[in-house]
Amino acid sequence: MATVLRPIALVGPTATGKSDLGLELARRFNGEVINTDSMQLYRGMDIGTAKLPVDERRGIPHHLLDVLDVTDYAVVAAYQAEARAICDRLLAQGRTPILVGGSGLYVQAVLDDLEFPDTDAVVRGRFEAELEQLGPETLHARLAELDPLAAANVLPSNGRRIVRALEVIELTGRPFSATMPVRGEPRYGTVQIGLDRNTPELDERIALRVRRMFDAGLVEETRELEKLGLRDGVTARRALGYQQVLAHFDGRYDLAEAVDVTAQTTRRYVRRQRSWFRRDHRIHWLDAARPDLLDTCLRLLDQPTQDQPLGFVPR
C-alpha cells in the first residue's frame, strides 16, 4: 500500500484499542508510531499505562516512550518540540507518522500551532508545596479570585492544572485564560481517527484491564518505582493505578478497594477524554467494536478530502 505522506492520529478514550490499530496502520503505510499518552513518557511505568511491550510492537519503531524519569515534570512544550521534530524527519524520509494516544493536549500540541508560556521550577515548586499543604480546593478558590474564567475551565480536583494556572499568572502578569491553548492553524494535513465504544462495553473493558494490571504485577511495579522516587514525581505519582496503589501502601485502601477505585477513576477519566476530543470536529469517530474497523479506516484514509468526519457517538 502506498505511503501516506501526512500524519495519522489515533485518538479517543483509553481502552478502546488504539495501540493495536496503530500497529496495523503503521505496517500498511510504512509508518512509525509516536506516543501521545503523557504517562507513557515515563520509564518503568509499563503495566499501569498499558504500554505495549517491545516484543508486541512487530518491529515497528515507537517514539517518545520511556523518555522521562518518574521524578521528572512532564512539560508539554518540550514534548511538542520533540514530537514535531520526529514527524518532520519521518515525513522527509517518506514514512508515515502514526500518533497514538489519549492525552488531548499532547495531540493538539503536535498537530496545531499552539504556543505555551514558559515555566519556572522555583515558582512551580512553591505552588506545589502549597498544593500538598492546603489541597487543590483552596488553590482553586485562589485561582477563581485571580482568573474566574480559568477557574471555570479547570476542575477543583485538578491540582496540577491549578498549579500551572497560578504559575503562569505570576510569571506573565496575565490571566491564565488569556494563555490557555486554543486550536491554532493546523501544522500538518493530519487525518484524525477517533476510536470509541458504547459505554457499557467500554466500562467492561476498563474493569477487565484494571484487573489484569493488578494481576500482572502493578503493585510490585509501583513498589519498585517508589524506590526510584515516584512519590516525588509531581506528574507521575498521579497516574491512574499508581496513585491508588500508593494510597494502598499508605493504608487508605485495601487491595480490593484500590482495584475498584482505579476502575472508577478511569471511567471518570474517559468522560474527560470524550469531552476534550468531541470539541475537535475534524476527528472521524468510529466504533472500535465494528468488525470492519480496519477496512473502514483504510477507506477513510483513501479519501482525497476530509471535510465530513464520520460521527459515531457512544451510548
PEQUI-V788258 format. One record per helix or strand. SS is the DSSP state (~ for helix, > for strand). FROM is the first residue (numbers start at 1). TO is the last residue. Records with the same first field share a line. If there is no record, write none. Layout:
SS: FROM-TO ; FROM-TO
This chain:
>: 8-11 ; 31-35 ; 42-42 ; 62-63 ; 68-68 ; 96-100 ; 112-112 ; 186-186 ; 191-196 ; 284-287 ; 311-311
~: 18-28 ; 38-41 ; 54-56 ; 76-92 ; 104-111 ; 121-134 ; 136-146 ; 148-153 ; 159-172 ; 176-178 ; 199-215 ; 218-227 ; 230-232 ; 236-238 ; 242-249 ; 255-277 ; 293-301
